Amino acid sequence: MMVGEDKKFSKQLIGKTVVTKAGKKFGIVSDLVFETRTGELIYLVLAQPTANALSMDLEKAKDGELLIPFSSVMSAADFVVIAEEDIV
């Protein structure tokens, strides 16, 4: 993936609804966290977390927002689909 394509892809993630492959809604992607040295996408920042998301032991940003590891993302189209077992 070219750098420009990566930027375009990451912009497309913001505002998408995050759901598990079982269909549980987790919230909305509000921001992204990158590794500054490599540019690797590490976390999705979750806005409007649902009870499903709040019941998980997710890492939190400094301001308390929940973080979803990007490694748990299975697909991203109309929704961002995550593997629930990969985030614990």
N, C-alpha and C positions, 0 to 999 in steps of 0.2 A: 504494500500500500504506500503510495506517495504521501509526502508530508501534507500537501494540500488536500488530498482525499481524506486523510486522517482527521484534519481540522473540520472538514465538512461533515464527516461521520459523527464526530463528537458533538457538533452543534445540533445534529438531528436527534441526539439522545435527550437533550434538555426539553422538559415538558412532557415526555412520554410517561405513561403509566407503567409501573413496575409490578409484575405478577409472577407467581411461581408457576412451574410447569403443571402443578395441580390446580391452578386457577385462583389461588389466594392473592388478593390485591395487597400490595405493600405500601403504595404511595406514588409520588411523582418525582422524577429526576429533576432536581433544581440546579445542580452544579456538578462539576467533575473535579477529581483530584488526580494530578499527574505527579510522577516522579520527576523532579526538576532536572536531574542530570541526564536522564535517558529519554524523557518525554513520554514514558510508558503510562498508560491510563491505569490507575490503581483502584480508585473508588468512584462510585456514583453517590452523590449526596442526595438524601431522600427528604423531600418536603411532604407535608400533609401525611405523616405516617399513620397507617391503620393499626387497629388492635393486633393484627397478625404481625406486623413489623415490630410493634412495641413489645410483643411477647417474646421476641427473639433476643438473644444476647449479642446484639450488634455493636461494633465499635462506634464511637461517637467523635465528631469533630469538636474542636475547642468550644464552639458555641452551642454544643449539645445536639446538633443535627446528626441523624443516623447515617452511617456509611455502609454501603453494600459493596463488597469486594467485586471488582470487575471480572475477576477470574470465575465468578459464579454465573456470569451472563451466558446464556445459551444461544439467544437470538435477539435481534432488535429489528422490529419492523413497525407495525402499528402499536405494539407494546414491547417493553423490554422484559424478556422472559428469563428468570433466574432459576437455578437449581438450588432449592432450599437447603439440601443436605451439604452444599458446598459453602455455605455462609456461616456455619457454626464451628 
